[in-house]
């Protein structure tokens, strides 16, 4: 079985899992508070000149990095936001 890589939200309620199947198909799944929101689903790009949905390999995985963004909404409940 190939290793699944998991990325969690800052408060760890949401997690996204990613892996390559034995045939090199990229798949992902989403979990919220221990409940599956999206079962394992295919991921990839199919172009007229290249198929990026099968026979892929994973060269490396970088470490997680927190990103904090500040932005202003034009409409909605909050004017100034920070994620």
Secondary structure, DSSP 8 states (H G I E B T S, - for coil): ----EEEE-TTSSEEEEEEE-TT--EEEEEEETTEEEEEEEEE-EE-SS-EESSS--------------EEE-SSSS-SEEE-
